[in-house]
Amino acid sequence: MLSPTEYETVAQNTLAFLNDTLEAADKLGVLELDMDADALRIEHQNGKVWIVSKHRLTQQIWLASPLQGGLHFEWNATNQQWVLSSNKTLATTLEEDLCPLLSDLFSLAA
């Protein structure tokens, strides 16, 4: 388990990385990205919204996806990734949702 400071650093770095990567991948300008201290809101021009947020109490990253529902990811220190109990990663989950909506394939793997 991460210390509170470690969790905050890893979680904030994750949100910033996702924001920067999606901004670069959105060549058609179909996404609106809004990041604050605790969450990244991703809205597609079709009206679908994804929210990636920190959940400090459980030290998880939560994803609200219009395609996959609510998912809770835990930090896997060995793989340095946020994962579900099924070992599916946050990066893979977002790629599955968002790649079909963007002009080019992209990778969210750090």
N, C-alpha and C positions, 0 to 999 in steps of 0.2 A: 504494500500500500504506500502511496505517495504521501509525503508530508503536505500540509495545506499549501505551503509556498511552492513546492514542486508541482502539485496539481494545478495551481493557478498558472504557473509558467507554461506547462505542457498544454493545458487547455487553451490559453490565450494564443500561444504560438499556432495551435491547430486552427483556430478561427481565422487568424491573420493569413495563414497559408492558404486555406480554402478560399478566402475572399480574393487574395491576389491571383491565385491560379484560375479561378472562375472568371475573374475580370479579364485576364489575358486570353482565355479560351473563347470568350463571348465576342467573336468577330462580327456577328450579325447584329449585336446590340439588342438581343432579345431578353436579357436578364437585367433585373434591377437588384442590386446588392446593397444591403444596409447593415452595417456592423456597428454594434455598440460594445460596451465592456463585457457583456454576458452572452451575447447571441449574434448570430449571422442570419439575416433574413434574405432569402433568395426568392424573387418573384419573377416568373416567366410572363411574357406578354400575353399568354393564353389565360392568365389569371391564377394559375397554380402557384402555391407558395410552399416553400420548404423553410423550416427553422431549425438551425443547429445551435444548441444552447448548452451552457455549462450548468451542471447540477452539483454544486459544491458539497451538499450533505452526503451524497453517495459517491462523490468523486467520479462522476460519469459525464459523458457527452450525450445529450438527448437529441434525437432527430425526429422532427414531425414532418412526415412525408405524405403528400397527397396520393402517392402511389403505393407506399408500403406501410403506412400507418406510423404509430409511435414506436420508436426503437431506442434502447438504452445501451450505450457502448461503454465498456470498461477498458482502462489502459492496460495493455499487455507490454510490460517492460522488456521482455525478451525480444519481441518482434518490433517494439517501438511503434505500435499502432493501436488505435481504438478498435475494439472487437466486440461482437455479440457473443453470447454463450455458444453459438454455432461456429464461432471463429470467422464469420463473415466480417469484413472490415468496414469502417465508416467510409473509407475511400471507395471501395468497390460498390457499396450501396448507393452512394451519390453518383458515381459514374454510370451505373445502370439506369438511374432515374434521369440524369441530365444529358448524357451523350446523345440520345436520340433527338433532343431538342436543340442541339447546337450544330453548327456547320461542320465542325471537325471533331474527331475523337480527341480526347485529352486524358491525361492521367493525373489523379490526385494522390498517387503514391509519392511520399516524400523521399 
